[in-house]
Amino acid sequence: MKDTSVILLAAGASSRMGQPKLALPFGGRTALEHALLAFLRQDDSPVLEIILAVSQETQDLAAGLASQYGALLPIRICMGGATRGDSVFQALQLAQGDVVCIHDGARCMVGWDVIQSSIQAARSQGSGVAAIPCRDTLWLSDGNATLPREGLYVAQTPQSFSRSRLLAAYTDAQKAGVTATDDAGIYRRLYGPVTFSAGDLTNQKLTAPGDVPLFSALLSPRASRMGYGEDTHRLVKGRPLVLGGVTIPFHLGLLGHSDADALTHAAMDAMLGACALGDIGKLFPDTDPQYAGVCSLILLAQVYRHTLAQGYVLGNLDATIVAQQPKLAPHIPAMRAKLAAAMACCQERISIKATTPEGCGPEGALESITVRCVCSMEAL
């Protein structure tokens, strides 16, 4: 059930970091991209939309991510306010879900289990505040006494709530001029104690320069996996020739149950193979009438969401089209753009080449077109 609006906060000033911290790169992705991907990678996710609350400094970064990943899930951008509470209040008024899940973009190592626990608590109890029991000795600033740590918790994000309740609490707080350091403080003022949900020690907040080595170590590139895909379709009269989602003028087209887009099919099989998820025949059997004539780019988007749910994103993809005719070079830029859009990735990760078989074999005889594809899939 998709009932949750995620508010991802990216409007902070980064004053303690001394530079825009959400733009810092870790393992080839910015901190904000890591945080965003945490909410995109589940097939059965309850998330129906993501709202990025941004500042002037982070607006372009957020817009680029929204453009890149918007095919996977609706992503909207709103300008934040002068304070964290102002930013949440602005985004709350746009949210459409029954539940809102609010997360700091600077907590870019959050795991799905923490997110899920927070949302489930909000559904059943009205609030779900990620928190961990205090493990350290707490001293008063005068150095003269300690506080008992039993019963003390360290709050994190995400913090999830009934949207209507949290909106009412923020509206009341705005009228009264009341502020708090987190959303739980605003909610508690109107509705009483909050419910704690499972936090995690690794769910740290990127705050100061001293945090960078830890984040660099934990978010360093992880193992990648290689995949290979190959697809061949017969050339026949009376069918369109579709490759990479581009319809190419030619007197022959590829025969198949779907649109017979051999390039897209080979790409899908390569990605599925890299993640050990079978092949497209298993996911989209040619005996199923719902796939008759379907645009293969739609299937590619589904496959990519499937691999993302398993914790893998595209590293790079390299495809070779073997065809005697027609000339394909003029159409390759459009093919790259179509594939990149379907997978919500940048075109620089996709390479497409075309070669002729010099009249040899069935491709040389204009009987078929074959596409061979390799790809790398990187672990999140």
C-alpha positions in Angstrom: 0.0 0.0 0.0 1.6 3.2 -1.2 0.4 5.7 1.5 3.6 7.5 2.5 5.1 10.9 1.4 8.8 11.2 2.1 10.1 14.7 3.0 13.9 14.7 2.4 15.4 17.8 4.0 18.2 19.4 2.0 17.9 23.1 3.0 20.5 23.3 5.8 23.3 25.9 5.7 26.1 23.4 6.3 27.7 26.0 8.5 29.7 23.5 10.6 31.0 21.7 7.5 32.2 24.9 5.9 31.0 23.8 2.5 27.8 22.3 1.0 27.8 18.9 2.7 25.1 17.3 0.7 27.1 17.7 -2.5 30.2 15.9 -1.0 31.0 12.8 -3.0 31.2 9.4 -1.4 31.7 6.3 -3.5 30.9 8.2 -6.7 27.6 9.7 -5.5 26.8 12.7 -3.5 25.5 12.5 0.1 22.1 13.6 -1.1 21.9 10.9 -3.8 22.8 8.2 -1.3 20.0 9.4 1.0 17.5 9.5 -1.9 18.4 6.0 -3.1 17.6 4.6 0.3 13.9 5.4 -0.4 13.9 4.1 -4.0 15.3 0.6 -3.8 12.3 -1.5 -2.6 9.8 -3.2 -4.9 7.1 -3.3 -2.2 7.8 0.2 -0.8 4.9 2.2 0.7 6.5 5.4 -0.7 4.2 7.2 -3.2 6.3 10.4 -3.6 9.4 12.1 -2.4 9.5 15.9 -1.7 12.9 17.5 -1.6 13.0 20.6 0.6 15.9 22.6 -0.7 17.8 25.9 -0.4 19.2 28.1 -3.2 22.5 26.3 -2.7 21.1 22.8 -3.1 18.4 23.5 -5.7 20.4 22.5 -8.7 21.7 19.4 -7.1 18.2 18.3 -6.2 16.8 19.2 -9.6 19.4 17.0 -11.2 18.5 14.0 -9.0 14.8 14.6 -9.6 15.4 14.5 -13.3 17.6 11.4 -13.1 15.4 9.3 -10.8 11.9 10.8 -11.4 11.0 7.9 -13.7 11.2 5.5 -10.7 9.0 7.6 -8.4 7.4 11.0 -8.4 10.0 13.5 -7.0 9.0 17.1 -6.3 11.0 20.0 -5.1 10.0 22.8 -2.7 12.0 25.7 -1.3 12.8 25.3 2.4 12.6 28.0 5.0 14.9 29.7 7.4 14.7 26.9 9.9 14.3 23.1 9.8 10.7 23.5 11.1 9.9 26.0 8.4 11.2 23.6 5.7 9.1 20.7 7.0 6.0 22.9 7.3 6.4 24.0 3.6 6.8 20.5 2.4 3.9 19.2 4.6 1.5 21.3 2.8 2.4 19.6 -0.5 2.4 16.0 0.8 -0.4 13.7 -0.3 0.2 10.6 1.7 -1.7 9.6 4.8 1.8 9.1 6.4 4.7 11.5 6.2 8.3 10.2 6.7 10.7 13.0 7.3 14.4 12.4 6.9 17.6 14.5 7.0 19.4 14.4 3.7 22.7 14.4 5.7 21.8 11.0 7.2 22.8 9.3 4.0 23.6 5.9 5.4 20.1 5.0 6.5 19.0 1.5 5.9 15.6 0.3 4.7 14.9 -1.6 7.9 15.1 1.7 9.8 12.8 3.4 7.3 10.3 0.6 7.3 10.2 0.5 11.1 9.5 4.2 11.3 6.6 4.1 8.8 5.0 1.0 10.4 5.0 2.7 13.8 3.4 5.8 12.4 0.7 3.7 10.8 -0.2 1.9 14.0 0.7 4.4 16.7 0.5 7.8 14.9 4.3 8.4 15.2 7.5 6.5 14.6 10.7 8.2 15.7 13.9 6.3 14.8 16.0 6.2 18.0 18.8 4.2 19.7 19.3 3.6 23.4 22.0 5.9 24.8 25.3 3.8 25.2 27.6 6.5 26.5 28.2 8.1 29.8 26.6 11.6 29.9 28.4 14.3 31.9 27.0 17.7 32.8 29.0 20.6 31.4 30.4 21.6 34.8 32.2 18.2 35.0 30.7 17.5 38.4 28.0 14.9 37.7 26.7 12.3 35.3 23.2 11.5 34.1 21.9 8.0 34.3 21.7 6.7 30.8 19.0 4.1 31.5 15.8 5.2 29.7 17.6 7.8 27.6 17.4 7.5 23.8 19.3 9.3 21.0 16.8 10.5 18.3 17.6 10.1 14.6 15.6 10.4 11.4 13.5 9.2 9.8 10.6 10.4 11.9 7.2 9.4 10.6 3.8 10.6 11.6 0.1 10.7 10.6 0.2 13.6 8.0 -3.0 15.2 9.3 -1.7 15.2 12.9 1.7 16.5 12.1 0.3 19.2 9.9 -2.0 20.3 12.7 0.8 20.2 15.2 3.1 22.4 13.0 0.2 24.8 12.2 -0.4 25.3 15.9 3.3 25.7 16.6 3.7 28.2 13.9 0.9 30.3 15.3 2.3 30.1 18.8 5.9 30.9 17.6 7.1 27.6 19.1 10.2 25.8 17.6 11.8 22.5 18.2 15.0 20.7 17.1 13.0 17.9 15.5 9.5 16.9 14.4 8.9 14.7 17.4 9.2 17.8 19.6 6.4 19.6 17.6 4.2 16.5 17.6 4.6 15.8 21.3 3.4 19.3 22.2 0.0 18.6 20.8 -0.4 14.8 21.0 1.8 13.7 23.9 4.5 11.0 23.9 5.9 9.8 20.6 6.6 6.1 19.7 10.2 5.1 19.2 11.1 2.9 16.3 14.3 1.0 15.5 17.3 3.2 14.8 20.8 2.1 13.9 24.3 3.1 14.9 25.4 3.5 11.3 22.6 6.0 10.7 24.9 8.9 11.5 24.4 12.5 10.4 27.1 14.1 8.2 27.8 17.4 10.1 31.4 18.4 10.5 34.7 17.9 8.6 35.7 15.2 11.1 32.8 13.0 9.9 34.1 12.8 6.3 36.6 9.9 6.8 34.0 7.7 8.4 31.4 8.4 5.6 34.1 7.9 3.0 35.0 4.5 4.4 31.4 3.3 4.8 30.2 4.6 1.5 33.2 3.6 -0.6 32.4 1.7 -3.8 31.4 -1.8 -3.1 31.7 -4.9 -5.3 30.3 -4.8 -8.8 28.9 -7.7 -10.8 29.1 -8.3 -14.5 26.3 -9.5 -16.8 26.0 -10.5 -20.4 22.9 -10.5 -22.6 22.3 -11.4 -26.2 19.2 -11.2 -28.3 18.4 -12.1 -31.9 15.2 -11.4 -33.9 14.3 -12.2 -37.4 13.8 -9.4 -40.0 10.4 -9.6 -41.7 8.2 -7.4 -43.8 5.3 -5.5 -42.2 6.9 -4.8 -38.8 8.6 -1.6 -37.5 12.3 -1.7 -36.8 12.7 -0.7 -33.1 16.1 -0.6 -31.4 16.7 1.1 -28.1 13.2 2.5 -28.2 13.8 4.3 -31.5 11.8 3.5 -34.5 14.2 3.4 -37.5 12.9 3.8 -41.1 13.5 0.6 -43.0 11.6 -1.8 -45.2 12.0 -4.7 -42.7 11.3 -4.9 -39.0 12.0 -7.3 -36.2 9.6 -10.1 -35.4 8.6 -10.8 -31.8 5.8 -10.9 -29.2 6.6 -7.4 -27.9 8.0 -4.6 -30.1 11.0 -7.0 -30.6 13.5 -4.4 -29.5 16.6 -6.6 -29.5 18.9 -3.9 -28.0 16.6 -3.3 -25.0 16.1 -7.0 -24.5 19.9 -7.7 -24.5 20.3 -4.9 -22.0 17.7 -6.3 -19.7 19.1 -9.8 -19.8 22.6 -8.4 -19.0 21.4 -6.6 -15.9 19.3 -9.5 -14.7 22.2 -11.8 -15.3 24.5 -9.6 -13.3 22.1 -9.8 -10.4 21.3 -13.5 -10.8 17.7 -12.7 -11.3 17.0 -14.9 -14.3 16.1 -13.5 -17.7 13.3 -11.6 -19.4 11.6 -14.8 -20.5 11.0 -15.6 -16.9 9.7 -12.1 -16.0 7.8 -11.3 -19.2 6.9 -14.6 -20.9 6.0 -14.4 -24.6 2.9 -16.5 -23.8 1.4 -13.7 -21.7 -1.0 -11.5 -23.8 -0.4 -8.4 -21.7 3.1 -8.1 -23.3 1.9 -8.4 -26.9 3.3 -5.4 -28.7 4.4 -3.7 -25.5 7.2 -1.1 -25.6 10.3 -2.7 -24.3 11.4 0.5 -22.6 8.5 0.0 -20.2 9.8 -3.5 -19.4 13.3 -2.1 -19.0 12.1 0.4 -16.4 10.5 -2.5 -14.5 13.7 -4.6 -14.7 15.8 -1.7 -13.4 13.4 -1.2 -10.4 13.8 -4.9 -9.8 17.6 -4.7 -9.7 17.5 -1.6 -7.6 15.3 -3.4 -5.0 18.0 -6.0 -4.8 20.6 -3.3 -4.0 22.2 -2.8 -7.4 22.4 0.2 -9.7 23.9 0.4 -13.2 27.6 1.0 -13.4 27.9 1.0 -17.1 26.4 -0.8 -20.1 28.1 -1.6 -23.4 26.1 -2.9 -26.4 27.0 -3.9 -29.9 24.4 -4.2 -32.6 25.2 -6.6 -35.5 23.3 -5.5 -38.6 24.0 -5.3 -42.3 21.5 -2.6 -42.8 20.2 0.0 -42.2 22.9 2.5 -41.1 22.4 2.9 -37.4 25.0 5.5 -36.4 22.7 8.5 -36.8 20.2 6.9 -34.4 22.6 5.9 -31.6 22.4 9.2 -29.6 18.6 8.9 -29.5 19.0 5.2 -28.4 21.3 6.2 -25.6 18.9 8.9 -24.4 15.9 6.5 -24.4 17.7 3.8 -22.5 19.1 6.3 -19.9 15.7 7.8 -19.4 14.1 4.4 -18.8 16.8 3.5 -16.2 17.0 6.9 -14.6 20.7 7.1 -15.2 23.0 9.5 -17.0 23.9 8.8 -20.7 27.6 8.6 -19.9 26.9 5.2 -18.4 25.6 3.8 -21.7 27.7 2.9 -24.8 26.1 1.6 -28.0 28.0 0.6 -31.1 26.9 -0.8 -34.4 28.9 -3.1 -36.7 28.2 -4.9 -40.0 28.9 -8.6 -40.4 30.4 -7.9 -43.9 27.7 -10.0 -45.6 28.3 -13.0 -43.4 25.8 -15.1 -41.5 22.1 -14.5 -41.1 22.7 -10.8 -40.1 24.7 -10.3 -43.3 21.9 -11.9 -45.3 19.3 -9.4 -43.8 17.6 -12.4 -42.1 18.1 -11.1 -38.6 19.7 -8.5 -36.2 21.7 -9.6 -33.2 22.6 -7.5 -30.1 25.3 -8.4 -27.6 25.5 -6.5 -24.3 27.7 -6.5 -21.2 27.1 -4.4 -18.1 28.3 -3.9 -14.6 25.9 -3.5 -11.7 27.2 -1.8 -8.6 26.1 -2.6 -5.1 24.6 0.2 -3.1 
